[in-house]
Amino acid sequence: MTSKANATEAFVWMWLPGATEPVVAGRLDQNGERLFFTYGASYRRRKNAISVYEPELPLQEGIIAPINGLSMASCIRDGSPDAWGRRVIINRLTGKKPDAAGVPEISELTYLLQSGSDRIGALDFQASATEYVPRHAAQASLDELMEAAALIEKGIPLTPALELALNHGTSIGGARPKALINDGTKKFIAKFSATNDTYSVVKAEFIAMKLAAACGLNAASVAMTRVAQKDVLMIERFDRTLIKDGLTRHAMVSALTMLGLDEMMARYASYEDLAELIRRRFTAPKDTLKELYGRICFNVLCGNTDDHARNHAAFWDGRMLTLTPAYDICPQGRTGNEATQAMLIKGDGRASTLATLLAAAPDYHLKEAEAAALIENQVTMIAANWPAVCAEAELSPVDRKLFAGRQFLNSYAFEGLEGQKALQDSFRAARDALIASGDA
């Protein structure tokens, strides 16, 4: 274990709106089990300074404790590695898998300081307040990155070259094997097939993302490629923009942060509460409410039950929030029919049904007829685009038969739906078309 594992402080560097270089914004200090934040005096004096995020870390003098009893500000946790990144870091520091015997506990400060610098959003974490030293990746091909990911899954230590290459992606959220790719003008997240996949998970996500866009949703751009006989999903990053002087970074916060929660409280995350935040704090609230409602509906229709609050995000400009493009729309494996969404939809209800969606429509300023028309349009567009998108993904006949009517347009979705004959008829016709295409 390196000495950095015992770090008691880290400096938060931030790219201000439109900037291509970061400035130091403040310091994180370990205080027992919690991390406290203090803005730097020089940062507060900047005319263009913005808060890291409000109300969590308002731009003010003095030490700021995490709100709601959290161990660290959730907007800081948004920039910390998730399951996959932590696996890579544990492998590098110990040469073991996370669940192996003898793996020491690693602090959040260590994860922040050991993860790659090209993280989502506009923050990075450094040991110095005066010198910014980015933790860049070594040049590596997709083949080499995939090889490194496979070794990590097995808990095998990497060579120094592969370790440096894969470290670049440690700061990206999620549990699946992944890496960051830079083609010079654009940046991508590459998601790899996992060794324990029983079907093509990355193709399922590709299909869902393409169908979401076909339904009129603002979804991140995706593409499929193959490396070493394995599928790789390429997602274009939307938190980077190429401007005259270089790449600028866009500050982002997750819905978990907006709701004032952490992972231990995630089960309380509610779309109703998020809709209320949109009405009060977002740009273009009316359009944003409709967009969010459309995403919830699509998640139900495509079987994405992993729609937890870190899988929704907004850009932060220091004053207002703006919904980011949709991402991580990944249909989940399903053996039966009944399913629930990760976030509450209406009251205590989270059932993955059209009836639940229609009951929630007023929260998004939609009448029931408008909501039904929106859902019916999505159902129609899924069926209309299904053959072409499956062909583009080069989906195998086995997976196509598996997805149709199970993940996508599962019959449980219209359970308990009263009336709405036109919607029910459209759903059944579309579902039958998907299943028939898999049998062809």
N, C-alpha and C positions, 0 to 999 in steps of 0.2 A: 504494500500500500504506500502511496506517495505521501509526502508531507502535506500536500494540498488537502488530503482527507481531513486534516485537523484545522482547516481554515475557520476563522471566527468572524471574518468580514469579507465582503465582496463589493466592488464598486459597479454601479449600474450606469452603463453608457447608453445614450439614446440618439437616434437619428431624428432630428426635428423635421417638421414638414418641409419637403422640398430640398432637404440637405443630402449631400452625398458622403459626408463624413460625420462620425458621431462626436458627441460631447459628453463629458461626465455629468450625470444628473444628480447622483447621490450615492449613499452608502447603505448597504445592508449589514446589520450587526446581529450576531447570535446572542439571544437572551434566553437562557434555559432552552426550552423546546421551541421557542418562537423566534422569528426574524423580524427585527424592527428596521424601519427605513428613515433616513434623514436626507433631505435635499441639501446639496452643496450651496453655499452662499453665492458663489460665482454663477451657478446655474440660475438661482432665483433672480439674480440681477439682469439676466439676459432679457432683452425686450421681446424676443420671440419664444421665450420659454413656455412650455405647456406642462401640465401635470402628466405624470405617467398614466394615471387614470383617476377620475373622480366618480364617486365620492371616496374611493378607497385611499388614494394617496393625493389629497389636495395639495396644491403648490403653496406650501407654508413653511415657516421656520419651526425647527424643533423636531424631536423624535416622534414618529408616527407608528403606533402599534397597529397590528392587523385588526380589522373590524370583525364583529360577530364571533369573537373568540377563535378565529382562525390561527393556524400556526405561522402562516405567512400570507402576505397580500396575494389574493388570487390573480391579480394582473401580473405579478411577478411569476407566480406558478405557471401561468400560461406560457412563459418562455422557458420553462424547465423541461427536461426530457421526460417522456412517458415510458411505457413498458419496454419498447424496443430499444430506445436510446439508453435506458438504464442497464439493459442487458449488455449492450456494447461496452459501456463504461465499466461495469462489474467485471467483464471479461478482461478488459485492459488492465484494471487495477489488481485483479486477483487471479486471472487465468481460469476462472470457474464460471459455472452457470449460477444464476441468482438463487436457486433452491439447493445448491450444493452445501454440504456440511463445511463449517468453518468460514463461511463468507461473512466478513464483519459488516456491521451496520454502516451505511454511508450517508453522510449528512446531505441535506438539501443544498447547502452552500457548495459542497463538493460537486454535486451533480451540475450546478450552475456553472462552476468554474472549469469543469472537465468536459463539458459538452461543446459541440461545434459553434462557431460564432455566427454562421449564416442562418440563424434561427428564424422562425416565423415571427413577423411583426418588426418592431423598430428598436428592440432592446438587445443588449449584450452585457455580459458580466465579466469583469476583469479583476485581477489582483492589485492593479495599480490605478491610482486616481489621476496620474499624469501622463502615462504612456499607454496608448491603445495598441495591443498586439493581437490581431485576429488569429483564431485557431482555424487555419485553413486546411483543406484536404489536399493530399497528394493527388497528382493526376492518376486516374485509374479508369479502365474500361468498364463497361457494364458487366462483362464476363468476370472481371476481377472482383467487382463489388458483389456480384451474386455469389461468387465463391466464398468471399469473406462472410456474407450473411449466413450461408449454410454452415460454416464453421462455428459461428456464434450460436446458432440454434443447437449445435451439438456440444457446446461448452468447451470447444478446443481453442487454445490461445492462438492469436493471429501472428503472422510475421510483422515486423515493424512497418513495412511498406503498406500491407493491407490494413493494419490497425489505423494508420494515419489516414488512409483513403476513406475508410468506413466511418471514422470519427466525425466527419463532416455532417453526417445525417443524424447524429445523436440527439440534436436539439429539436427534431421534428416529432410531433406527437404521434400517438397511436401504438398499437401492439404488433403490427405486421412488419416483417423485414423490409427495410427501405433505405434509400440513399438519396443524396442531392446531386443533381446534374446541372451543369452550366454550359450552354452552347455559345456563350459570348454575348448574345443580345437578350436571351431569355433564360429563365431558370425553371427547373422541373423537379418534382419529387418522383422518384422511381420506386414503385411498389413491386416487390418480388413475390413469386409463388412461395409458399411455405412448405417445408418438407412433410408436414402432416395434413396438407389440404386433401380432402376427398373429392373435391370438384374444383373447377377453375374459379376461385374466389376473385381473382383480379379481373377476369373476363366478366363476371357477374357485376362488378362495380363499373367497369367500362360501359356495359350495356345500360345499366341504370342511369349513369351520368349522361349518356347520349340521349336516352329517352326523356330524361328530365328536360334537357335543352329543347327537344322536339315538342314537349308540352308547353313551351314558352317560359320555362323557369330560367333564372339567371344562374347557370351552373358553370363551374370551372371547366376549361378546355382539357380534353383527355385524348390520348392515343394509345394504341397497343403496339408492342413489338415483341420479338422473341429473341432470347439470348440463351445459348447452350441448351436448346430444346425446351426452354421454359418460358412461360408468359411473363411479361413485364408491363405494368401499367404506368404510363407517363402522364403526370398531371402538371399542367402549366401553373406556375405560382402567380398569384394575383396580388401579393404583398410587395412586389418589386416593380418599379417602372423605370425604364431607360429614359433619361433626360440628357440634355446637352453635356452636362459635366460628369455624367456617369449614372450609376444606379442609385435611385432613392428608395428608401424603405417606408412602408406605411404601418403606422401603429395599429395594433389590433387587440381586441379583448374577446374572450369567449363569452357565451351566454352564461356559463357557470359564474364567471366574474361579474357580469352585469347583474346577476341575481343575488350576489353576495354570498355564494356558497363555495364549498370545496368538495372533493371527491366523496368524503364521508357523508355529505349532505345531498349528494346528487339525486337521490331518489325523490327528494322534495321539489326538484326543479319542475316548473310548470309553464306550459305554453301560455296559459292565461296571464301569468305574471310577466312573461316576456312581452306579450301583446300590450300590456299596460305600460311597460317601459318604452315600447315603440311609440305609443301615443304621446308620451311626455318628452322623450329625449332623442328621437331619431329625426334625421332629415326625411322629407317626403313620407310622413307617417301613413297616409292613406294607401299609397302604392306599396309601401313596405309591409303593411298588414296583409294585403292581398297576396303578396309574394310569399310571406311566411306561411299563410294558410295553404297556398298551393304546394309548398314544400312538405307540409305535414300530410296533406292528402296523398302526395306522390309517395312518401315514405310508406304509408299504409298499403298503397296499391302495388308497390314493388317489393314489399317484404323487408324493408330496412327497419328493423326493430332496435338497431343500435344508434338511434337518433338522440344520444345523450347530449347534455348541455355544452360539452366541449366540442361537439360537432356542429355547432352554430357559432357564428362570430360576427363582429362588426368592426369597421374601421373607426378609429378615434382621432379627431383632429384637435383635441384640447377643449372643445366646446360641445360638439354634437357627435352622435353615432350614426353610421351608415352601414346597412347590412352588406356583408361581403357576398360574393358568389357562393352558391351551395357547393359543398365538398363532402367527401366520405359518405356518399350515398351508396351503401353496400348491402344488397340483399343478404339476409342471414339464413344459414342452414335451417331447415324446417322439416320436422318429421310428422307433425300433426297439423291441425288447422288453427286451433285457438292460439292467439298471440297478443302481446301487449307492447306498446311503445315504451321507450326508456323514459320519456318525459310525460308528465300528466297532461292530458288534453283538455278535459273539462271537469272541474271539481276533483274528485278522487278517481275519475275515470281515465283509463289509458288503453282501453281495449282497441285493437287494430281493426275497427269497423267503420263503415260509412255512417252508421247511425250516430256514433260518437262524434264524427267529424261534423255532421249536420247540426248536432246539438251545440257545437262550439262556434258555429258561423257568426252569431251576433258579436262575439268578442273581436271579430275582424271587420266589423261594420258591413257584414254581408247578410242579405236576406236568405232564407232557406232556398228559395228558387235560384238565386245567384250562385250559392254554394253548390247546389245540385248540378247546375249547368257547368260549373268549373270542373267538378269531379267527372261528369260525363264526357267533357272534352278531353280530359287526361286519359280516361279509359279508351276512348276512340283513338287518340294519338298513339298510345302504347301499342294497340293492335295494328294500326296502320303502318307503324315504323318497325315493328318487331322483326319481320323477315330480313329487312335490309340491315338493321343494326346487328342482328345475330350473324349475318353473312360477313359484315365488316369485321366482327370479332373473331371470325373463323371458329365459331362455337361448335363443338362436337355434337353429333346427334344425341349422344347420351346426356350431355349437360343440357342441351336444348329441351329435351323431354323432361329432365329434372326440374328446370326452372319454370316451364310453362304451367301455369295453374297452381303452382306450389309456392315459390317465392313471389312470382309475378302473378297478380290477380288471383290470389287464393280465395276460395269460396267463402271462407270465414268473414271476409270483408263485408259482405252484405247480410250477415246474420243480424237479426233483430231490426232490420230496416222495414219500417212500416210505410205503406204507400210508395210514392216515388217509382211508379211502374216503369216510366221511361228510363230512369237510371238503372233499375234492376235489369230491364231488358238489354240495355246497352252493355252492362257489365257481363251478363251471361253470354251474349253474342261475342264480345271481345275475348272472354276467357276461352270459349269454345274454339275461336280462331287460333289462339295461341297453342292450345293443346293439339289441334289438328295439324298445325305446322310442324310440331314435334313428331307427330306420327307419320308425316309424309316421307 
